[in-house]
Amino acid sequence: MFRKKNNNSKFESKPPHKIGGFDNLSSIFKGNSNEHKIDTNDEELSVNNPVSVDESDSPKPSTSKAVKLIQEVQNLKDRTIIPFVDYNEGKLFYPILSKIGEVQDNIACLDDLVSDGILEKKIYEKLIVCPIHPDTHSSSVRLYCPKCHSMNVEKLNLFEHKMCGYITESTNFDFTDPENSCCPSCKKQIKVFEKEIRVPAMWYQCIDCVEKFDNAVIKLHCRKYEHDFDTNSGQFIPTYCYKLKNSETSINSDTNQIKDDLLKLLQGFNFDAKLNISIKGKSNNVHEIPIYGKSNITNESILIFIKNHPDGINQSDMNYVLVPKLDIDPEKTLLLTISGINEGVENLANHYGIHLISESDFSQIITRVEKFVSEWYSENGGKK
């Protein structure tokens, strides 16, 4: 579930079609975990009967494709799908769609997730397009000489060295060139252009007719049909990005799976491991523990917490782990996350003996937990 599949999909010119079955998608994020109870006074575990699953409620293939798309979005920066504009073809694409077997211009399937409340649609940028050919997104800016209408125009700057007052045109000496970092007048090395050089003036010059002027004529060029159009006549076409509306909810869809994987991992190392257990601490307060394991060899216990936060793990997240850790006093405590770690959290974890594992991918977290438990298990003379 956690491994990416790289599917190279070619651009296909098929009409956009929807991914059906989104009406059942919200149920995927409502995983009901079995409740377990433990009382540390008598060391007995009692587990409620597992909830039976009706096969008719299982995700349909089309819904599974939508879930895979959401999992792919979780690996993106800011969990946001951004568009790609092919300026040569004048078309708009969403490359991530190829990873789930969809054509890259099938915007309808993204809009379906917006309708289901999973994705949020936002303006990414507005493209100015040709008023005659608005379906093509390919346009560029051109500068013309107001006298001879040539495009052979360059921009000139007037530079002043603040320290010695030396002034020159950029054509004579370019202070922005790192190879010419010394002032021709005072020979002082220019280290920071923005602080040491002032730009008192800027203008244009036509290379063909040698005319100098303050304002060039600006036109937009329709690249596909090879004609200019005025900037005031251009049309604005919005492009959209898609962001996970509730990133914490979407992360939890994978959290349920990693819990099952961790449970099997602990059981493989001879632990009596349970999910979502209520444990009574030394203060007689009851704490909800996501994953609890007790070694069948040494009777040592381990608590595993999973926390993910869009803004990174912070002090309050650590308190969520620290309070039950101090009250229950297990031999080992792990905090797992695919989120970033805010300043000071790692030091706090080290101080209280909480082992913090942060990776961008759940599969990497599983690998690190397996290494951690294996080393601990070996220290106690266990054999898997």
Residue, then its C-alpha position, 0 to 999 in steps of 0.5 A: m500500500f505504501r510503495k509507489k508504482n511508476n506508470n508511464s502514461k502517454f498523452e491520449s486525446k480521449p474525451p475526459h471521463k469521470i471515475g465512478g463510485f465516489d459515493n462510497l469514498s467517504s466510508i474509506f476514511k471511517g475505519n472502525s478499529n476494534e476496541h481492546k481493554i487491559d488492566t495492568n493490575d491483573e495483567e489480563l487482556s479482554v478483546n471485543n468481538p471483531v466487527s464483521v465486514d460486508e463484502s458489498d461495502s468493500p471499495k469498488p475498483s473505480t473507488s480504489k483508483a480514486v484512493k490511490l490518487i489520494q495516496e499519491v497526493q499525500n507524497l506531493k509538496d503541500r499535498t497539492i496537485i498543480p497543473f502543467v502547461d504544454y506551451n508547445e501544444g497549448k494544452l493543460f495537463y495533470p501528470i499525476l493522473s497517469k499514475i492511476g491509469e487516467v489520461q493526464d487531461n481528465i480534469a473531471c475525475l479531480d472535480d469529482l473528488v472536489s464534489d465529494g469534499i476530499l479535494e479543494k479546488k483553488i486558482y493556481e494562476k491566470l493565463i492571458v490567451c489570444p482573443i481569437h484562439p482562446d483554446t490555445h494557452s501558448s502566448s509570449v511577450r514581445l518588445y518592439c522599438p516604437k520608431c522602427h518596430s524592430m524586435n532587436v531591443e535590449k534593456l540598459n541600466l545605469f549603475e552607481h557605486k555607492m561608495c565612490g560615486y562611479i556611474t556607468e551604463s550596463t553596456n560598459f561595465d556590468f556590476t552583476d557579473p561575478e567575474n567583474s566584481c571590482c569597481p573600475s574606479c576605486k578597485k573595491q571588490i563588489k560583494v553584495f550587488e543589492k547593497e553596494i550598487r544603486v540603479p538610478a535609471m533604466w531605458y531601452q535601446c534598439i540595436d537596429c536603429v540605435e534609438k534610445f527610449d523609456n518605454a518599449v511597445i509591448k505586444l503578446h504573440c500567439r505562438k501557435y498561429e503566429h500573430d500579435f495581439d494587444t495586451n488589453s484584448g487578451q483573455f484570462i483563462p484560470t488554471y486550478c490546483y487541487k489540495l487535500k481538503n483535510s490532510e489529517t483525515s487523508i493521512n489516517s487512511d494509511t495510518n490504519q494500514i500501518k497499525d496492522d503492519l506494526l501489529k504483525l511485526l511485534q507479533g513476529f518478535n514474540f510480543d503479545a500486541k494489541l491495537n487501540i487499548s485502554i491501559k490504567g496507569k500508576s495514577n489509576n487514570v486510563h490512557e488510550i494507546p494506539i499500539y501496545g506490546k508486551s514481550n512473552i519472553t521478558n514481560e517488557s512492554i512497548l507503547i507505539f503512537i502515530k501522530n501526523h500534523p500538516d504543520g509538523i509535530n509540536q509540543s502538544d503532540m509530544n504531551y499527547v505521548l508524554v503523559p501516558k508514557l510517564d504514567i504507564d512507565p513502559e520499557k520503550t515508547l515510540l512516536l512515529t510520524i510522516s510529518g515534519i518535526n518542529e524545533g525543540v521537539e526532538n530534544l524533548a523526546n530524547h530527554y524523556g526517552i521517547h524514540l522519535i521516528s520521522e520519515s516521509d514514507f510509511s514503508q520507511i517507518i516500518t523498516r526503522v521500527e523493525k530495526f529498532v525492535s530487532e536490536w532490542y529483541s537481540e539484546n534480551g537474547g531472543k531469537k525470532 
